[in-house]
Amino acid sequence: MCALGIPVPAGFTISTECCTDYYANGCKLPAELTDQVLVGMKKIEAIMEMKYGDAVNPLLVSCRSGARSSMPGMMDTVLNVGLSPATIPGMIAKTKNPRFVWDSYRRLIMMYADVVMEKAEGLEPALGKGIRKILDEKLDEAKHSKGCKSDTDLTAADLEVLAGEFKALIKKTPRETLPG
């Protein structure tokens, strides 16, 4: 896509061989992986002219799983990784759109809880009600209490409160808490 002139954000890939090594070595990351990821992140920061975790000019990344061959349902993605209470003010200043930023943060919390904290850990939800369902219900409650028909009817302030409520709900579950 880059060769066609399509603006594609910088990125890097961790191979499926790394995953195979992880499982072959008792679920331990290869020793060199952390350094390679840090080098990859520094390259992305340089290309994008942003810095991961920076309060003023934060770099946000997406993490996407994959498989060696096409497998339906295997492409879980977590968007906006790097968006946090520390980087939200910088993103609001850059975008001039607090609603967009708070909605992005709300979505990050939902994706992270669902994909990383539950699916990746192989947790089976009690009574078939996983964290994603719990958070979806909380979103529906927020919309109903505000008289909103759609997510897009919620204000930035509504979404900020909702993000806090999501985090509180996650803390009540037998899972890790969200980073940041």
C-alpha positions as CSV (number, residue, x, y, z in Angstrom):
1,M,0.0,0.0,0.0
2,C,2.9,2.4,0.7
3,A,4.3,1.7,-2.8
4,L,0.9,2.8,-4.1
5,G,1.1,6.1,-2.2
6,I,-1.6,5.2,0.3
7,P,-0.8,6.8,3.7
8,V,-0.2,3.8,6.0
9,P,0.9,4.3,9.6
10,A,4.3,2.7,10.5
11,G,4.2,-0.6,12.2
12,F,6.0,-3.9,12.8
13,T,5.1,-7.6,13.0
14,I,5.9,-10.2,15.6
15,S,6.0,-13.4,13.7
16,T,3.9,-16.5,14.3
17,E,7.2,-18.3,14.9
18,C,7.6,-16.2,18.0
19,C,4.3,-17.5,19.2
20,T,5.4,-21.0,18.5
21,D,8.6,-20.5,20.5
22,Y,6.5,-18.9,23.4
23,Y,4.4,-22.1,23.7
24,A,7.4,-24.4,23.2
25,N,9.3,-22.7,26.0
26,G,6.6,-23.0,28.7
27,C,4.8,-19.7,27.9
28,K,8.0,-17.6,28.3
29,L,8.7,-14.8,25.9
30,P,11.9,-15.2,23.8
31,A,14.7,-13.2,25.6
32,E,15.4,-11.0,22.6
33,L,11.7,-10.0,22.0
34,T,11.5,-7.1,24.4
35,D,14.5,-5.4,22.9
36,Q,13.2,-6.0,19.4
37,V,9.8,-4.5,20.3
38,L,11.5,-1.4,21.9
39,V,13.6,-0.9,18.7
40,G,10.4,-1.3,16.6
41,M,8.6,1.3,18.7
42,K,11.5,3.7,18.5
43,K,11.4,3.4,14.7
44,I,7.6,4.0,14.6
45,E,8.1,7.1,16.9
46,A,10.7,8.5,14.5
47,I,8.6,7.9,11.4
48,M,5.4,9.2,12.9
49,E,7.1,12.1,14.8
50,M,5.2,11.2,18.0
51,K,6.2,9.5,21.2
52,Y,4.5,6.6,22.9
53,G,3.2,7.8,26.3
54,D,4.0,11.4,25.7
55,A,1.5,13.8,27.3
56,V,1.7,16.4,24.5
57,N,2.3,14.4,21.3
58,P,1.2,10.8,22.1
59,L,1.7,8.0,19.7
60,L,-1.2,5.5,19.7
61,V,-0.8,2.1,18.2
62,S,-3.1,-0.8,17.3
63,C,-2.3,-4.4,18.2
64,R,-3.8,-7.1,16.0
65,S,-3.6,-10.8,16.4
66,G,-3.2,-13.1,13.5
67,A,-2.7,-16.7,12.4
68,R,-0.5,-18.5,9.9
69,S,-3.5,-19.2,7.8
70,S,-6.9,-17.6,7.5
71,M,-9.0,-18.5,10.6
72,P,-12.3,-16.7,11.2
73,G,-12.4,-14.9,14.5
74,M,-8.6,-14.9,14.9
75,M,-8.1,-11.2,14.0
76,D,-8.8,-9.5,17.3
77,T,-7.6,-5.9,17.4
78,V,-7.0,-3.5,20.2
79,L,-7.1,0.1,19.0
80,N,-5.7,3.3,20.6
81,V,-3.1,1.5,22.8
82,G,-1.3,4.4,24.5
83,L,-4.4,6.4,25.2
84,S,-4.5,6.9,28.9
85,P,-5.4,9.5,31.5
86,A,-1.9,10.9,31.0
87,T,-2.2,11.2,27.2
88,I,-5.9,12.2,26.9
89,P,-5.3,15.9,27.4
90,G,-2.6,15.9,24.6
91,M,-5.0,14.0,22.2
92,I,-7.8,16.5,23.0
93,A,-5.4,19.4,22.3
94,K,-4.3,17.8,19.0
95,T,-7.8,16.8,17.7
96,K,-9.8,19.6,19.2
97,N,-12.5,17.0,19.7
98,P,-12.9,15.8,23.3
99,R,-15.9,13.6,22.4
100,F,-13.8,11.7,19.9
101,V,-11.0,11.2,22.4
102,W,-13.2,10.1,25.2
103,D,-15.1,7.7,22.9
104,S,-11.8,6.3,21.7
105,Y,-10.7,5.7,25.3
106,R,-14.0,4.1,26.1
107,R,-13.6,1.8,23.2
108,L,-10.0,1.0,24.2
109,I,-11.1,-0.1,27.6
110,M,-13.8,-2.3,26.1
111,M,-11.4,-3.9,23.6
112,Y,-8.6,-4.4,26.1
113,A,-10.9,-6.0,28.7
114,D,-12.4,-8.3,26.2
115,V,-9.4,-9.3,24.0
116,V,-6.5,-9.1,26.4
117,M,-7.9,-9.6,29.9
118,E,-10.5,-12.3,29.0
119,K,-10.0,-14.0,25.7
120,A,-6.2,-14.0,25.7
121,E,-6.2,-15.4,29.2
122,G,-8.7,-18.1,28.2
123,L,-11.1,-17.0,31.0
124,E,-14.5,-18.5,30.8
125,P,-17.2,-15.9,31.8
126,A,-19.4,-16.9,34.6
127,L,-23.0,-17.7,33.4
128,G,-21.9,-16.9,29.9
129,K,-21.6,-13.2,30.7
130,G,-18.1,-12.0,29.8
131,I,-16.7,-8.6,30.5
132,R,-17.6,-7.3,27.0
133,K,-21.3,-8.1,27.7
134,I,-21.1,-6.4,31.1
135,L,-19.6,-3.3,29.6
136,D,-22.1,-3.3,26.6
137,E,-24.9,-3.4,29.2
138,K,-23.4,-0.4,31.1
139,L,-23.1,1.5,27.8
140,D,-26.8,0.7,27.1
141,E,-27.7,1.9,30.6
142,A,-25.8,5.2,30.1
143,K,-27.6,5.8,26.8
144,H,-31.0,5.0,28.3
145,S,-30.4,7.2,31.3
146,K,-29.5,10.1,29.0
147,G,-32.3,9.5,26.6
148,C,-29.9,8.7,23.8
149,K,-30.6,6.3,20.9
150,S,-27.1,5.9,19.8
151,D,-23.5,6.0,21.2
152,T,-22.9,9.1,19.1
153,D,-25.6,11.0,21.2
154,L,-23.4,10.7,24.3
155,T,-21.4,13.8,25.1
156,A,-17.7,13.9,25.9
157,A,-18.6,14.4,29.6
158,D,-20.9,11.3,29.4
159,L,-18.1,9.3,27.9
160,E,-15.6,10.4,30.5
161,V,-17.9,9.3,33.3
162,L,-18.6,6.0,31.4
163,A,-14.9,5.3,31.0
164,G,-14.5,5.6,34.8
165,E,-17.5,3.4,35.4
166,F,-16.0,0.8,33.0
167,K,-12.8,0.8,34.9
168,A,-14.7,0.4,38.2
169,L,-16.6,-2.6,36.8
170,I,-13.4,-4.2,35.6
171,K,-11.9,-3.9,39.1
172,K,-14.8,-5.8,40.5
173,T,-14.2,-8.8,38.3
174,P,-11.7,-11.5,39.0
175,R,-9.3,-10.2,36.4
176,E,-6.3,-7.9,36.3
177,T,-7.0,-4.2,36.3
178,L,-6.3,-2.1,33.2
179,P,-2.9,-0.6,32.8
180,G,-2.6,3.2,33.1
